[in-house]
Amino acid sequence: MTPVTSVNHAFRLAARPVGLPKDSDWSFTEEPAPEPGDDEVLVKIHYISLDPAMRGWMNEGRSYIRPVDLGAVMRAGTVGQVIASRHPGFSAGDYVAGTQGVQEVAVSPGGHLIKVDPRVAPLEVYLSTLGMPGMTAYFGLLDVGQPVPGDTVVVSAAAGAVGQVVGQIAKLKGCRAVGIAGGPEKCRYLVEELGFDAAIDYKNDNVRAGLKEHCPDRVNVYFDNVGGEILDTVLTRLARGARIIICGSISQYNNDGPPRGPSNYMALLVDRARMQGFVVFDYMPRYAEAALEMARWMYEGKLKSREDVVEGIERFPEALLKLFRGENFGKLLIKVNGA
């Protein structure tokens, strides 16, 4: 069992970023480790999830979730081990997942944590395929995209945490899966390791030509993680009745001005298509359903998970930028020192 610690290190939001987050937007603090109160649990954090959505959480303004307050610990998904508990449902030694932020230890109400089992999957997978990215892929594709066997499913940021799962689920459901990713290594991985039918390298290939080649019957379902130019290009290749799932728009998150909207939106009218945004938190009551099915697929060797792990909490500011430069390969995580 992890020993109790007396000190906590944390990254707090010091300023609202303009464009890409920079070092001065963060303060790295050292403080006494907290103690749990009634019905609370103290957790030693092992892994911290880095997600594109974190950039939006730093901004003021109306969104699907309250922005992170200035001076507050940066919000992040976490997995770790209970080191002290005053909640009847948890004991020291239990492993738990939650949203405990970019810090080494944290106190949370027991109702905000779920137990995870490292015998079923490595801890990091509970922040990846069996965590929020996997839930996002599962519900976004199946509930919003509603693919049917024979459909062509295209996903952007396909070698990222969500995209890699979207393509694999599409194949499990009898669809043709085409990924858009950056670089030949990622594209090879999608096809040779994950079983995608094709991959388009947006850094080196012409995306429009690639879609025409690899989607001869056009695109039935597009799972969009990037927005911008790639979304606009896919809109020119829609099949009749296509479904576009708006999951994220990472190409636009660090713009100094207003985000770029789709200029080819009239394709929705011409092709009788629909574009729908969704937030995975709306599906929280059904997480167990998705986790059970995906865990079964993983056990059967039908679903693979890849994590990109950065060692050391002190590397958080530079590690976060990997997301926006397209440098991560799989789900980006920080492994906390001593975990």
MILUMLUM-635356 format. One record per residue (C-alpha): residue in three letters; residue number from 1; x, y, z. Coordinates in nm, 4 decimals, always signed. Layout:
<pts>
{ALA,NUM,{X,Y,Z}}
...
</pts>
This chain:
<pts>
{MET,1,{+0.0000,+0.0000,+0.0000}}
{THR,2,{+0.1149,+0.3564,-0.0758}}
{PRO,3,{+0.2490,+0.5320,+0.2359}}
{VAL,4,{+0.0797,+0.8474,+0.3684}}
{THR,5,{+0.2514,+1.1679,+0.2533}}
{SER,6,{+0.2717,+1.4937,+0.4455}}
{VAL,7,{+0.3275,+1.7251,+0.1462}}
{ASN,8,{+0.1269,+1.7902,-0.1685}}
{HIS,9,{+0.2473,+1.9488,-0.4914}}
{ALA,10,{-0.0143,+2.0925,-0.7262}}
{PHE,11,{-0.0525,+2.3024,-1.0408}}
{ARG,12,{-0.2969,+2.5894,-0.9981}}
{LEU,13,{-0.4381,+2.8166,-1.2694}}
{ALA,14,{-0.2662,+3.1535,-1.2269}}
{ALA,15,{-0.4023,+3.3340,-1.5355}}
{ARG,16,{-0.6493,+3.2806,-1.8183}}
{PRO,17,{-0.4396,+3.1778,-2.1202}}
{VAL,18,{-0.4461,+3.3717,-2.4459}}
{GLY,19,{-0.3606,+3.1279,-2.7221}}
{LEU,20,{-0.1447,+2.8356,-2.6122}}
{PRO,21,{-0.1022,+2.8063,-2.2338}}
{LYS,22,{+0.2384,+2.9286,-2.1183}}
{ASP,23,{+0.4399,+2.8759,-1.8003}}
{SER,24,{+0.3194,+3.2010,-1.6422}}
{ASP,25,{-0.0408,+3.0752,-1.6602}}
{TRP,26,{+0.0441,+2.8215,-1.3867}}
{SER,27,{+0.1664,+2.8272,-1.0295}}
{PHE,28,{+0.3314,+2.5141,-0.8906}}
{THR,29,{+0.2609,+2.5004,-0.5187}}
{GLU,30,{+0.3831,+2.2993,-0.2219}}
{GLU,31,{+0.1479,+2.2703,+0.0708}}
{PRO,32,{+0.0609,+2.0336,+0.3557}}
{ALA,33,{-0.1268,+1.7261,+0.2436}}
{PRO,34,{-0.4995,+1.7507,+0.3244}}
{GLU,35,{-0.6804,+1.5282,+0.5708}}
{PRO,36,{-1.0160,+1.3666,+0.4931}}
{GLY,37,{-1.3272,+1.4804,+0.6758}}
{ASP,38,{-1.6464,+1.2849,+0.7341}}
{ASP,39,{-1.7454,+1.0770,+0.4274}}
{GLU,40,{-1.4267,+1.1822,+0.2515}}
{VAL,41,{-1.1341,+0.9872,+0.1070}}
{LEU,42,{-0.7651,+1.0802,+0.0779}}
{VAL,43,{-0.6074,+0.9517,-0.2427}}
{LYS,44,{-0.2466,+0.9259,-0.3581}}
{ILE,45,{-0.2725,+1.0027,-0.7280}}
{HIS,46,{-0.0849,+0.7698,-0.9629}}
{TYR,47,{-0.1896,+0.8954,-1.3085}}
{ILE,48,{-0.3310,+1.2262,-1.4321}}
{SER,49,{-0.5264,+1.2541,-1.7562}}
{LEU,50,{-0.4395,+1.5289,-2.0052}}
{ASP,51,{-0.7318,+1.6087,-2.2352}}
{PRO,52,{-0.8016,+1.8714,-2.5040}}
{ALA,53,{-1.1102,+1.9794,-2.3077}}
{MET,54,{-0.8791,+2.1195,-2.0389}}
{ARG,55,{-0.8079,+2.4180,-2.2648}}
{GLY,56,{-1.1754,+2.5139,-2.2631}}
{TRP,57,{-1.1990,+2.4724,-1.8863}}
{MET,58,{-0.9386,+2.7483,-1.8475}}
{ASN,59,{-1.1582,+3.0084,-2.0201}}
{GLU,60,{-1.4232,+3.2248,-1.8629}}
{GLY,61,{-1.7665,+3.2135,-2.0207}}
{ARG,62,{-2.0676,+2.9893,-2.0597}}
{SER,63,{-1.9908,+2.6258,-2.1311}}
{TYR,64,{-2.1100,+2.2780,-2.0397}}
{ILE,65,{-1.9043,+2.2906,-1.7179}}
{ARG,66,{-1.7934,+2.5683,-1.4834}}
{PRO,67,{-1.4495,+2.7067,-1.5705}}
{VAL,68,{-1.1597,+2.6433,-1.3371}}
{ASP,69,{-1.1312,+2.9338,-1.0919}}
{LEU,70,{-0.8112,+3.1351,-1.0826}}
{GLY,71,{-0.5967,+3.0002,-0.8017}}
{ALA,72,{-0.7692,+2.6615,-0.8058}}
{VAL,73,{-0.6004,+2.3276,-0.8734}}
{MET,74,{-0.6305,+2.2524,-1.2444}}
{ARG,75,{-0.9170,+2.0127,-1.3128}}
{ALA,76,{-0.8124,+1.6705,-1.4473}}
{GLY,77,{-0.9191,+1.3100,-1.4394}}
{THR,78,{-0.7122,+1.0916,-1.2090}}
{VAL,79,{-0.6621,+0.7380,-1.0875}}
{GLY,80,{-0.4891,+0.6484,-0.7647}}
{GLN,81,{-0.4923,+0.4612,-0.4340}}
{VAL,82,{-0.6797,+0.5375,-0.1141}}
{ILE,83,{-0.4389,+0.6114,+0.1703}}
{ALA,84,{-0.6962,+0.7196,+0.4310}}
{SER,85,{-1.0738,+0.6962,+0.4379}}
{ARG,86,{-1.3577,+0.8270,+0.6509}}
{HIS,87,{-1.6173,+0.6938,+0.4090}}
{PRO,88,{-1.7774,+0.3540,+0.4730}}
{GLY,89,{-1.7531,+0.2496,+0.1094}}
{PHE,90,{-1.3748,+0.2852,+0.0791}}
{SER,91,{-1.0746,+0.1419,+0.2622}}
{ALA,92,{-0.7052,+0.2185,+0.2545}}
{GLY,93,{-0.5532,+0.0280,-0.0350}}
{ASP,94,{-0.8538,+0.0594,-0.2677}}
{TYR,95,{-0.7862,+0.1947,-0.6173}}
{VAL,96,{-1.0181,+0.4703,-0.7392}}
{ALA,97,{-1.0806,+0.6958,-1.0384}}
{GLY,98,{-1.2183,+1.0480,-1.0179}}
{THR,99,{-1.1579,+1.4108,-1.1098}}
{GLN,100,{-0.9053,+1.5157,-0.8481}}
{GLY,101,{-0.6881,+1.7538,-1.0470}}
{VAL,102,{-0.3222,+1.8056,-1.1259}}
{GLN,103,{-0.1749,+1.7258,-0.7858}}
{GLU,104,{-0.0079,+1.4449,-0.5939}}
{VAL,105,{-0.2702,+1.3793,-0.3256}}
{ALA,106,{-0.6306,+1.4889,-0.2966}}
{VAL,107,{-0.9366,+1.4661,-0.0731}}
{SER,108,{-1.2732,+1.3945,-0.2340}}
{PRO,109,{-1.6217,+1.3019,-0.1154}}
{GLY,110,{-1.6608,+0.9282,-0.1538}}
{GLY,111,{-1.9568,+0.9806,-0.3847}}
{HIS,112,{-1.7265,+1.1454,-0.6392}}
{LEU,113,{-1.5025,+0.8385,-0.6787}}
{ILE,114,{-1.5452,+0.4970,-0.8347}}
{LYS,115,{-1.3469,+0.1865,-0.7490}}
{VAL,116,{-1.1295,+0.0335,-1.0200}}
{ASP,117,{-0.9567,-0.3030,-1.0302}}
{PRO,118,{-0.5931,-0.3221,-1.1506}}
{ARG,119,{-0.6393,-0.6984,-1.1934}}
{VAL,120,{-0.8874,-0.6328,-1.4753}}
{ALA,121,{-0.6777,-0.3691,-1.6553}}
{PRO,122,{-0.3699,-0.1557,-1.5805}}
{LEU,123,{-0.4523,+0.1594,-1.3854}}
{GLU,124,{-0.3737,+0.3882,-1.6788}}
{VAL,125,{-0.6407,+0.2180,-1.8930}}
{TYR,126,{-0.9069,+0.3515,-1.6525}}
{LEU,127,{-0.8180,+0.7001,-1.7803}}
{SER,128,{-0.8103,+0.5774,-2.1397}}
{THR,129,{-1.0269,+0.3125,-2.3033}}
{LEU,130,{-1.2120,+0.2267,-1.9793}}
{GLY,131,{-1.2309,+0.5930,-1.8783}}
{MET,132,{-1.3728,+0.9156,-2.0173}}
{PRO,133,{-1.2133,+0.8834,-2.3652}}
{GLY,134,{-1.3572,+0.5351,-2.4106}}
{MET,135,{-1.6981,+0.6498,-2.2876}}
{THR,136,{-1.6803,+0.9425,-2.5302}}
{ALA,137,{-1.6037,+0.7129,-2.8216}}
{TYR,138,{-1.8671,+0.4567,-2.7246}}
{PHE,139,{-2.1633,+0.6879,-2.6716}}
{GLY,140,{-2.0645,+0.9431,-2.9338}}
{LEU,141,{-2.0361,+0.6835,-3.2069}}
{LEU,142,{-2.3160,+0.4457,-3.1106}}
{ASP,143,{-2.5795,+0.6807,-2.9671}}
{VAL,144,{-2.5168,+0.9966,-3.1686}}
{GLY,145,{-2.3645,+0.8550,-3.4869}}
{GLN,146,{-2.5906,+0.5488,-3.5002}}
{PRO,147,{-2.3760,+0.3491,-3.7454}}
{VAL,148,{-2.5181,+0.0467,-3.9229}}
{PRO,149,{-2.3210,-0.2391,-4.0779}}
{GLY,150,{-2.1708,-0.1340,-4.4101}}
{ASP,151,{-2.1438,+0.2360,-4.3187}}
{THR,152,{-1.8187,+0.4233,-4.3750}}
{VAL,153,{-1.7063,+0.5855,-4.0489}}
{VAL,154,{-1.4365,+0.8546,-4.0618}}
{VAL,155,{-1.2707,+0.9837,-3.7451}}
{SER,156,{-1.0219,+1.2679,-3.7040}}
{ALA,157,{-0.7405,+1.2665,-3.4465}}
{ALA,158,{-0.7714,+0.8924,-3.5001}}
{ALA,159,{-0.4527,+0.7994,-3.3134}}
{GLY,160,{-0.5611,+0.9939,-3.0063}}
{ALA,161,{-0.7403,+0.8697,-2.6972}}
{VAL,162,{-1.0928,+0.8926,-2.8385}}
{GLY,163,{-1.0217,+0.8352,-3.2064}}
{GLN,164,{-0.8420,+0.5042,-3.1614}}
{VAL,165,{-1.1475,+0.3625,-2.9814}}
{VAL,166,{-1.3991,+0.5062,-3.2301}}
{GLY,167,{-1.2382,+0.3254,-3.5235}}
{GLN,168,{-1.2153,-0.0057,-3.3417}}
{ILE,169,{-1.5794,+0.0068,-3.2308}}
{ALA,170,{-1.6814,+0.0944,-3.5862}}
{LYS,171,{-1.5096,-0.2232,-3.7081}}
{LEU,172,{-1.6744,-0.4294,-3.4331}}
{LYS,173,{-2.0101,-0.3011,-3.5560}}
{GLY,174,{-1.9439,-0.4053,-3.9159}}
{CYS,175,{-1.8466,-0.0667,-4.0566}}
{ARG,176,{-1.5608,+0.0548,-4.2725}}
{ALA,177,{-1.3236,+0.2658,-4.0577}}
{VAL,178,{-1.1056,+0.5430,-4.2012}}
{GLY,179,{-0.8825,+0.7457,-3.9715}}
{ILE,180,{-0.7267,+1.0893,-4.0194}}
{ALA,181,{-0.4031,+1.1268,-3.8236}}
{GLY,182,{-0.0734,+1.3130,-3.8349}}
{GLY,183,{+0.2329,+1.1272,-3.9626}}
{PRO,184,{+0.3095,+0.7923,-4.1254}}
{GLU,185,{+0.3819,+0.6123,-3.7964}}
{LYS,186,{+0.0363,+0.6900,-3.6587}}
{CYS,187,{-0.1290,+0.5950,-3.9858}}
{ARG,188,{+0.0549,+0.2619,-3.9967}}
{TYR,189,{-0.0512,+0.1919,-3.6392}}
{LEU,190,{-0.4174,+0.2544,-3.7199}}
{VAL,191,{-0.4187,+0.0119,-4.0112}}
{GLU,192,{-0.1694,-0.2539,-3.9028}}
{GLU,193,{-0.2358,-0.2665,-3.5277}}
{LEU,194,{-0.5935,-0.1468,-3.4804}}
{GLY,195,{-0.7491,-0.2819,-3.7983}}
{PHE,196,{-0.8680,+0.0426,-3.9603}}
{ASP,197,{-0.9413,-0.0042,-4.3310}}
{ALA,198,{-0.7394,+0.3046,-4.4255}}
{ALA,199,{-0.5681,+0.6087,-4.2766}}
{ILE,200,{-0.5074,+0.9555,-4.4200}}
{ASP,201,{-0.1984,+1.1492,-4.3103}}
{TYR,202,{-0.3192,+1.5082,-4.2877}}
{LYS,203,{+0.0377,+1.6349,-4.2470}}
{ASN,204,{+0.1660,+1.4823,-4.5692}}
{ASP,205,{-0.1385,+1.3832,-4.7790}}
{ASN,206,{-0.4202,+1.5711,-4.9455}}
{VAL,207,{-0.7166,+1.4981,-4.7179}}
{ARG,208,{-0.9776,+1.5600,-4.9873}}
{ALA,209,{-0.8038,+1.3215,-5.2280}}
{GLY,210,{-0.7619,+1.0659,-4.9488}}
{LEU,211,{-1.1325,+1.0756,-4.8666}}
{LYS,212,{-1.2208,+1.0317,-5.2318}}
{GLU,213,{-0.9875,+0.7301,-5.2561}}
{HIS,214,{-1.0722,+0.5577,-4.9287}}
{CYS,215,{-1.4427,+0.6461,-4.9063}}
{PRO,216,{-1.5701,+0.5588,-5.2558}}
{ASP,217,{-1.9290,+0.5478,-5.1288}}
{ARG,218,{-1.8742,+0.8733,-4.9389}}
{VAL,219,{-1.8930,+0.9255,-4.5609}}
{ASN,220,{-2.1901,+0.8011,-4.3586}}
{VAL,221,{-2.0601,+0.8925,-4.0118}}
{TYR,222,{-1.7924,+1.1497,-3.9288}}
{PHE,223,{-1.6625,+1.1677,-3.5717}}
{ASP,224,{-1.5014,+1.5106,-3.5458}}
{ASN,225,{-1.2340,+1.5852,-3.2870}}
{VAL,226,{-1.0540,+1.8701,-3.4643}}
{GLY,227,{-1.2899,+2.1109,-3.6444}}
{GLY,228,{-1.1452,+2.3687,-3.8799}}
{GLU,229,{-1.0195,+2.2776,-4.2248}}
{ILE,230,{-1.0571,+1.9009,-4.1837}}
{LEU,231,{-1.4236,+1.9321,-4.0836}}
{ASP,232,{-1.4810,+2.1556,-4.3858}}
{THR,233,{-1.3165,+1.9007,-4.6131}}
{VAL,234,{-1.5183,+1.6059,-4.4833}}
{LEU,235,{-1.8399,+1.8038,-4.5390}}
{THR,236,{-1.7680,+1.7910,-4.9123}}
{ARG,237,{-1.7729,+1.4071,-4.9088}}
{LEU,238,{-2.0920,+1.3272,-4.7192}}
{ALA,239,{-2.3311,+1.0497,-4.8149}}
{ARG,240,{-2.7056,+1.1077,-4.8125}}
{GLY,241,{-2.8297,+1.1124,-4.4541}}
{ALA,242,{-2.4800,+1.1367,-4.3021}}
{ARG,243,{-2.4323,+1.1983,-3.9295}}
{ILE,244,{-2.1566,+1.4324,-3.8078}}
{ILE,245,{-2.0656,+1.3984,-3.4395}}
{ILE,246,{-1.9112,+1.7119,-3.2896}}
{CYS,247,{-1.6922,+1.5858,-3.0058}}
{GLY,248,{-1.4219,+1.8534,-3.0059}}
{SER,249,{-1.2392,+2.1137,-3.2101}}
{ILE,250,{-0.8777,+2.0997,-3.0990}}
{SER,251,{-0.7534,+2.2935,-3.4028}}
{GLN,252,{-0.9503,+2.5960,-3.2767}}
{TYR,253,{-0.8953,+2.5881,-2.9006}}
{ASN,254,{-0.5936,+2.8176,-2.8929}}
{ASN,255,{-0.7106,+3.0771,-3.1461}}
{ASP,256,{-0.6618,+3.4370,-3.0356}}
{GLY,257,{-0.9870,+3.5348,-3.2099}}
{PRO,258,{-1.3221,+3.3698,-3.2730}}
{PRO,259,{-1.3150,+3.0025,-3.3778}}
{ARG,260,{-1.3521,+2.9231,-3.7447}}
{GLY,261,{-1.6921,+2.7791,-3.8285}}
{PRO,262,{-1.7640,+2.5359,-4.1143}}
{SER,263,{-1.7917,+2.7205,-4.4463}}
{ASN,264,{-1.9312,+2.4106,-4.6229}}
{TYR,265,{-2.2288,+2.3775,-4.3887}}
{MET,266,{-2.4768,+2.3860,-4.6801}}
{ALA,267,{-2.3728,+2.0244,-4.7460}}
{LEU,268,{-2.5986,+1.9404,-4.4514}}
{LEU,269,{-2.8945,+2.0588,-4.6563}}
{VAL,270,{-2.7857,+1.9076,-4.9863}}
{ASP,271,{-2.7080,+1.5674,-4.8329}}
{ARG,272,{-2.9927,+1.5714,-4.5783}}
{ALA,273,{-2.7270,+1.5268,-4.3118}}
{ARG,274,{-2.7221,+1.6249,-3.9464}}
{MET,275,{-2.4477,+1.7646,-3.7263}}
{GLN,276,{-2.4845,+1.7122,-3.3518}}
{GLY,277,{-2.2711,+1.8066,-3.0576}}
{PHE,278,{-2.2610,+1.5972,-2.7420}}
{VAL,279,{-2.0999,+1.5959,-2.3986}}
{VAL,280,{-2.0032,+1.2606,-2.2504}}
{PHE,281,{-2.1024,+1.3641,-1.8968}}
{ASP,282,{-2.4671,+1.3434,-2.0090}}
{TYR,283,{-2.4207,+0.9658,-2.0332}}
{MET,284,{-2.2797,+0.9205,-1.6822}}
{PRO,285,{-2.5704,+0.6993,-1.5636}}
{ARG,286,{-2.4783,+0.4528,-1.8405}}
{TYR,287,{-2.0989,+0.4431,-1.7929}}
{ALA,288,{-2.1110,+0.0970,-1.6356}}
{GLU,289,{-2.2906,-0.0399,-1.9410}}
{ALA,290,{-2.0166,+0.0850,-2.1732}}
{ALA,291,{-1.7336,-0.0181,-1.9421}}
{LEU,292,{-1.8613,-0.3752,-1.9179}}
{GLU,293,{-1.8913,-0.4150,-2.2938}}
{MET,294,{-1.5528,-0.2577,-2.3670}}
{ALA,295,{-1.3816,-0.4593,-2.0925}}
{ARG,296,{-1.5230,-0.7732,-2.2525}}
{TRP,297,{-1.3929,-0.6661,-2.5925}}
{MET,298,{-1.0503,-0.6030,-2.4413}}
{TYR,299,{-1.0500,-0.9435,-2.2690}}
{GLU,300,{-1.1384,-1.1060,-2.6025}}
{GLY,301,{-0.8558,-0.9205,-2.7781}}
{LYS,302,{-1.0969,-0.7224,-2.9964}}
{LEU,303,{-1.0210,-0.3786,-2.8510}}
{LYS,304,{-0.6728,-0.2368,-2.7915}}
{SER,305,{-0.5649,+0.0572,-2.5792}}
{ARG,306,{-0.2547,+0.2706,-2.6156}}
{GLU,307,{-0.1282,+0.5246,-2.3635}}
{ASP,308,{+0.1382,+0.7944,-2.4007}}
{VAL,309,{+0.2845,+0.8398,-2.0512}}
{VAL,310,{+0.4954,+1.1366,-1.9389}}
{GLU,311,{+0.6875,+1.0827,-1.6140}}
{GLY,312,{+0.6700,+1.3484,-1.3429}}
{ILE,313,{+0.4000,+1.5942,-1.2367}}
{GLU,314,{+0.6443,+1.8826,-1.2751}}
{ARG,315,{+0.6305,+1.8287,-1.6523}}
{PHE,316,{+0.2600,+1.9102,-1.6716}}
{PRO,317,{+0.2833,+2.2461,-1.8587}}
{GLU,318,{+0.5025,+2.1109,-2.1390}}
{ALA,319,{+0.3172,+1.7777,-2.1525}}
{LEU,320,{-0.0175,+1.9536,-2.2005}}
{LEU,321,{+0.1155,+2.1275,-2.5112}}
{LYS,322,{+0.1783,+1.7902,-2.6760}}
{LEU,323,{-0.1970,+1.7656,-2.7273}}
{PHE,324,{-0.2197,+2.0860,-2.9277}}
{ARG,325,{+0.0875,+2.0049,-3.1363}}
{GLY,326,{-0.0457,+1.6622,-3.2255}}
{GLU,327,{+0.2555,+1.4947,-3.0635}}
{ASN,328,{+0.0741,+1.2474,-2.8393}}
{PHE,329,{+0.0319,+0.8910,-2.9622}}
{GLY,330,{-0.2639,+0.7404,-2.7786}}
{LYS,331,{-0.4061,+0.8661,-2.4488}}
{LEU,332,{-0.1771,+1.1276,-2.2935}}
{LEU,333,{-0.1139,+1.0800,-1.9212}}
{ILE,334,{+0.1223,+1.1961,-1.6506}}
{LYS,335,{+0.2605,+0.9364,-1.4135}}
{VAL,336,{+0.3029,+1.1057,-1.0765}}
{ASN,337,{+0.6422,+1.0795,-0.9098}}
{GLY,338,{+0.6647,+0.7838,-0.6752}}
{ALA,339,{+0.3488,+0.6184,-0.8033}}
</pts>
